[in-house]
Amino acid sequence: MSIQSKAVVCRELNAPVVVETISVDKPQAGEVLVEMKACGVCHSDLSATNGTIGFPLPLILGHEGAGVVAEVGEGVTGLAPGDHVLTSFVSMCGRCRFCQTGRPQLCDQGAKTLVTLPGGAQRTRDAAGTPLNIFSGCGSMSQFQTLHQDNLVKIDPDVPLDRAALIGCGVMTGFGAAANTARVEAGSRTVVFGAGGVGLSAIQGCAVCGASQVVAVDTSAAKLEFARQMGATHTIDASQEENVVKALRKLTDGGADYAFECVGHGEIAEQAYGSLAKGGTAVIVGVAPMSHKTSVRTAQLTFEEKTLTGSYFGSARPRQDFPRLISLYKGGRLKLDELVTRTYSIDEAPQAFEDLEKGRNARGVIVF
């Protein structure tokens, strides 16, 4: 059996997304049918539409989803109809060496379920009966979606789902880069390159960790204003600086202790590394095109003990970190309401993607 659902689909690279009616199969063993209530419009979704992330088409977009469990398949544990859930675009098998050592964001199963459910199952089809791929095992820009239980995290039902959805990717990725990957120390000097949804969350992470200086770098005056609202103590408009690294080193009195690249560009990663003080750590968060490369002076790694590292999904342990972030939100320490610049109906999805590409929002959210 299957049900009908409106979904946002990418059928052609560098073309507007389309909204169409699809069929979603009911859940089988280990699977869960979710009635989606909200889905953030993430830059990674945009990257799938322009080929920066090479997913096969046709592709149902969305991975920053929140919804309510409608039905569970055989063998599902810990979830029941009516539960509120967030999607995790990394599948967490709980058995591989990465899951067993507290690094489920690198789960072996997750790496093999980029456009299907575990085992290669596809539960979605278009009107012609053609199977549809799903973004990172989620495809959550759909009114209904069948996901594997390993891609879902149960959350507090008191939190608005159009806010909680942001935790499923952008907030977790940025906040976690500061709190989990870098483990920013209180009193430290930090720099965040890029003030989009992920960068704004990294700024919040630095602030919550107690950084004494949080410098936001962007070329958009509007985004720098967002950054100040999220906790940036200083801002730099990169379009107005001849040498961004020099300006940052001066502003941070010799260099930052932590720098976060949240844009996805090889040269900006070099700037992040160059802005560090001795002993500093540069964390690459943005997804750069595969053609980009980053160069560093090798001797600096030795003589200055600098670190260049990556952060995937904020080094998340979703079943622990999602509830933790929700607790911070409920306690007034994590700003989610302020991140949502605009909400859209599913029929307005093409406009949501255009606004994302033009940098008009801190975060746009599709509400079903």
Legacy VTK file of the C-alpha trace (Angstrom):
# vtk DataFile Version 3.0
C-alpha trace
ASCII
DATASET POLYDATA
POINTS 368 float
0.000 0.000 0.000
1.053 3.596 -0.538
-0.206 7.099 0.150
-0.089 10.278 -1.930
2.166 13.127 -0.883
3.348 16.435 -2.286
7.145 16.605 -2.466
9.942 18.920 -3.639
11.948 17.207 -6.368
15.132 18.076 -8.228
14.923 16.669 -11.748
17.539 18.772 -13.533
20.737 20.463 -12.352
20.785 24.263 -12.304
17.025 24.406 -12.864
14.209 25.369 -10.486
12.988 22.627 -8.168
9.518 21.244 -8.879
6.641 20.352 -6.579
4.804 17.195 -7.583
2.575 14.506 -6.154
4.393 11.265 -5.371
3.546 7.867 -3.890
5.057 6.872 -0.546
5.002 3.203 0.457
3.865 2.226 3.936
6.710 1.198 6.292
8.186 -2.271 6.287
10.393 -3.900 8.935
12.513 -1.338 10.788
10.857 1.585 9.001
8.661 4.482 10.092
6.107 6.560 8.209
6.386 10.194 9.285
3.917 12.975 8.603
6.329 15.857 8.090
5.376 19.158 9.657
8.380 21.300 8.737
11.656 21.138 6.837
14.481 23.656 6.784
15.799 24.770 3.402
19.501 24.028 3.775
22.435 25.061 1.602
23.245 21.368 1.141
19.894 20.966 -0.609
20.879 23.820 -2.912
24.238 22.110 -3.501
22.386 19.028 -4.705
20.469 21.122 -7.240
23.606 22.627 -8.766
25.854 19.581 -8.725
28.209 20.646 -5.922
27.024 17.511 -4.113
26.675 14.796 -6.730
23.425 13.006 -5.928
21.740 11.028 -8.712
18.489 12.463 -10.033
15.527 12.533 -9.738
15.937 13.399 -6.068
13.462 14.299 -3.320
15.165 17.093 -1.419
15.216 17.802 2.302
17.079 16.448 5.315
16.337 19.016 8.039
12.914 17.637 8.841
10.557 17.461 11.799
7.300 15.591 12.012
4.993 13.192 13.791
5.141 9.411 13.564
2.101 8.153 11.638
2.855 4.435 11.477
5.666 2.053 12.429
6.803 -1.128 10.753
7.582 -4.489 12.310
10.446 -4.523 14.777
10.614 -0.763 15.350
11.582 0.042 18.930
11.472 3.313 20.831
9.026 5.006 18.450
5.247 4.933 18.307
2.481 6.767 16.426
2.125 10.301 17.749
5.791 10.710 18.720
7.505 13.888 17.584
10.732 13.212 15.709
13.613 14.910 13.932
15.379 13.430 10.946
19.087 12.704 11.106
20.665 12.707 7.669
23.307 10.347 9.036
21.977 6.846 9.625
23.184 5.457 12.967
23.424 1.670 12.956
24.859 1.465 16.470
27.074 -1.474 15.508
29.968 -0.223 13.361
33.265 0.867 14.916
32.384 4.550 14.563
29.040 4.189 16.342
30.671 2.026 18.996
33.360 4.653 19.678
30.984 7.607 19.953
31.330 8.949 16.404
28.009 8.005 14.779
28.302 10.923 12.339
30.848 8.718 10.529
28.644 5.606 10.632
29.495 3.051 7.942
25.798 2.508 7.252
25.229 6.229 6.832
27.909 6.397 4.166
26.055 3.733 2.169
22.550 5.229 2.370
22.985 8.544 0.614
19.888 8.297 -1.594
18.047 5.190 -0.335
17.119 3.454 2.876
19.598 0.915 4.310
19.957 -2.016 1.957
19.057 0.107 -1.052
15.275 0.138 -0.549
13.278 2.904 -2.252
9.825 3.735 -0.880
8.966 6.700 -3.098
7.801 6.873 -6.735
6.570 9.583 -9.050
3.251 9.620 -10.925
4.735 7.459 -13.690
5.875 4.833 -11.180
9.580 5.740 -11.467
11.507 5.297 -8.179
12.725 8.542 -6.628
15.980 8.951 -4.722
15.896 10.672 -1.333
18.435 13.162 -0.020
20.712 11.452 2.532
18.205 8.754 3.402
15.615 11.388 4.372
13.923 13.215 1.507
12.036 15.192 4.130
10.636 17.889 1.817
7.569 15.724 1.473
4.265 15.771 3.330
4.791 12.094 4.171
7.987 10.071 4.056
9.009 6.557 5.016
12.378 6.507 6.749
14.454 3.921 8.544
14.286 4.115 12.333
18.054 4.704 12.382
17.463 8.121 10.771
15.024 9.360 13.416
15.381 10.893 16.862
12.459 11.265 19.267
12.142 14.747 20.805
10.120 16.702 23.367
6.610 17.278 21.958
6.408 20.727 23.561
8.856 22.300 21.086
7.397 23.880 17.904
8.367 21.623 15.014
9.066 24.501 12.635
11.802 25.561 15.067
13.027 22.124 16.113
13.541 21.159 12.462
16.601 23.422 12.262
18.412 21.239 14.779
18.376 18.348 12.307
21.184 19.880 10.254
22.147 23.556 10.267
22.088 24.179 14.007
23.664 20.843 14.879
26.356 21.264 12.235
27.379 24.766 13.274
26.849 24.575 17.018
28.448 21.135 17.157
31.533 22.318 15.260
32.197 24.695 18.145
31.004 22.579 21.076
31.896 19.050 19.936
34.629 19.237 17.311
36.673 22.203 18.507
35.505 22.139 22.133
35.876 25.898 22.354
37.292 26.968 25.701
35.830 29.766 27.790
37.664 33.053 27.282
39.012 32.085 23.854
39.072 34.166 20.671
37.021 32.751 17.804
36.343 33.615 14.164
33.479 32.332 12.003
33.681 32.677 8.220
30.190 32.754 6.703
27.035 33.936 8.447
24.469 31.665 6.840
22.410 29.186 8.848
25.409 27.020 9.757
27.727 29.931 10.482
25.135 31.649 12.685
24.826 28.414 14.650
28.606 28.191 14.994
28.537 31.733 16.354
25.951 30.642 18.903
28.055 27.636 19.811
31.105 29.814 20.436
29.046 32.190 22.566
27.439 29.419 24.629
30.885 27.872 25.198
32.018 31.180 26.692
34.293 32.607 23.994
35.354 36.142 24.891
35.554 37.206 21.258
33.351 35.956 18.412
34.183 37.577 15.073
31.814 37.014 12.128
33.173 37.394 8.592
30.878 37.767 5.568
30.317 39.941 2.523
26.655 40.651 3.283
25.703 43.496 5.608
22.367 41.795 6.321
24.045 38.558 7.358
26.499 40.413 9.561
23.524 41.992 11.307
22.101 38.486 11.838
25.493 37.510 13.269
25.368 40.287 15.851
21.923 39.106 16.914
23.272 35.585 17.393
26.152 36.606 19.630
28.975 37.937 17.445
31.017 40.497 19.365
32.684 41.853 16.211
32.035 41.683 12.481
34.182 42.090 9.379
32.801 42.791 5.926
35.225 40.827 3.754
34.222 42.796 0.670
35.628 45.944 2.287
38.958 44.462 3.390
42.006 44.198 1.153
43.522 41.540 3.424
40.984 39.715 5.596
43.588 37.625 7.416
45.626 40.679 8.356
42.497 42.455 9.609
41.510 39.438 11.689
44.929 38.986 13.244
44.908 42.639 14.238
41.387 42.468 15.654
42.141 39.300 17.652
45.452 40.629 18.959
47.684 38.183 17.107
45.266 35.550 15.889
42.273 33.465 16.852
42.284 30.365 19.018
39.582 28.806 16.847
38.429 29.578 13.311
35.437 28.019 11.560
35.014 27.917 7.775
31.270 27.690 7.136
31.170 28.664 3.465
32.570 25.715 1.543
35.487 27.264 -0.340
39.139 26.219 -0.465
40.574 29.737 -0.332
38.401 30.685 2.640
39.651 27.570 4.425
43.161 28.953 3.890
42.041 32.261 5.392
40.641 30.443 8.415
43.944 28.669 8.950
45.893 31.884 8.354
43.877 33.758 10.969
45.009 31.447 13.771
47.348 32.227 16.633
49.971 29.690 17.669
48.298 26.529 18.921
45.054 27.470 17.182
42.558 25.168 15.493
40.832 25.741 12.151
37.670 23.710 11.618
36.385 23.219 8.080
32.600 22.920 8.209
31.407 24.029 4.769
31.174 21.548 1.882
33.464 22.777 -0.887
33.322 21.573 -4.495
35.514 18.525 -5.050
37.794 20.592 -7.306
38.795 22.934 -4.467
42.072 22.505 -2.629
43.503 24.148 0.474
47.213 24.887 0.900
49.018 25.490 4.184
52.644 26.081 5.067
53.680 22.675 6.356
56.306 24.060 8.752
53.619 26.042 10.579
51.992 22.795 11.617
55.198 21.870 13.403
56.570 25.134 14.735
53.261 26.741 15.670
51.318 23.581 16.572
48.332 24.669 14.531
45.561 22.202 13.733
43.525 21.948 10.540
40.573 19.600 10.858
37.102 18.930 9.515
33.727 18.715 11.179
30.920 16.628 9.702
27.439 17.186 11.118
28.999 18.951 14.091
30.584 15.681 15.268
27.049 14.886 16.370
25.721 12.119 18.549
22.142 12.881 17.481
20.296 10.939 20.158
22.234 12.805 22.836
22.862 16.137 21.130
19.408 16.846 19.666
17.717 16.744 23.102
20.602 18.783 24.547
20.090 21.533 21.970
16.356 21.488 22.591
17.034 21.954 26.303
19.235 24.958 25.517
16.421 26.388 23.380
13.817 25.876 26.097
16.186 27.511 28.567
16.608 30.589 26.378
20.271 29.943 25.569
19.865 28.769 21.963
18.125 31.052 19.482
15.945 29.176 17.029
13.024 31.585 16.636
15.408 34.319 15.510
17.003 32.040 12.904
13.750 31.598 10.988
13.541 34.546 8.626
10.617 33.250 6.594
8.336 30.243 6.340
6.980 28.860 3.065
4.232 26.501 1.969
5.410 23.497 -0.026
4.076 25.121 -3.205
6.419 28.051 -2.525
9.494 25.789 -2.506
10.948 27.254 -5.728
10.847 30.703 -4.099
12.457 29.301 -0.958
15.391 28.000 -2.983
15.736 31.272 -4.872
15.789 33.186 -1.584
18.429 30.799 -0.246
20.628 31.253 -3.303
20.283 35.051 -3.061
21.169 35.025 0.655
17.905 36.653 1.735
17.290 34.489 4.811
19.086 33.384 7.906
16.994 30.240 7.463
13.890 29.520 5.450
11.527 26.777 6.582
8.884 24.926 4.576
5.842 24.303 6.761
3.406 21.582 5.713
LINES 1 369
368 0 1 2 3 4 5 6 7 8 9 10 11 12 13 14 15 16 17 18 19 20 21 22 23 24 25 26 27 28 29 30 31 32 33 34 35 36 37 38 39 40 41 42 43 44 45 46 47 48 49 50 51 52 53 54 55 56 57 58 59 60 61 62 63 64 65 66 67 68 69 70 71 72 73 74 75 76 77 78 79 80 81 82 83 84 85 86 87 88 89 90 91 92 93 94 95 96 97 98 99 100 101 102 103 104 105 106 107 108 109 110 111 112 113 114 115 116 117 118 119 120 121 122 123 124 125 126 127 128 129 130 131 132 133 134 135 136 137 138 139 140 141 142 143 144 145 146 147 148 149 150 151 152 153 154 155 156 157 158 159 160 161 162 163 164 165 166 167 168 169 170 171 172 173 174 175 176 177 178 179 180 181 182 183 184 185 186 187 188 189 190 191 192 193 194 195 196 197 198 199 200 201 202 203 204 205 206 207 208 209 210 211 212 213 214 215 216 217 218 219 220 221 222 223 224 225 226 227 228 229 230 231 232 233 234 235 236 237 238 239 240 241 242 243 244 245 246 247 248 249 250 251 252 253 254 255 256 257 258 259 260 261 262 263 264 265 266 267 268 269 270 271 272 273 274 275 276 277 278 279 280 281 282 283 284 285 286 287 288 289 290 291 292 293 294 295 296 297 298 299 300 301 302 303 304 305 306 307 308 309 310 311 312 313 314 315 316 317 318 319 320 321 322 323 324 325 326 327 328 329 330 331 332 333 334 335 336 337 338 339 340 341 342 343 344 345 346 347 348 349 350 351 352 353 354 355 356 357 358 359 360 361 362 363 364 365 366 367
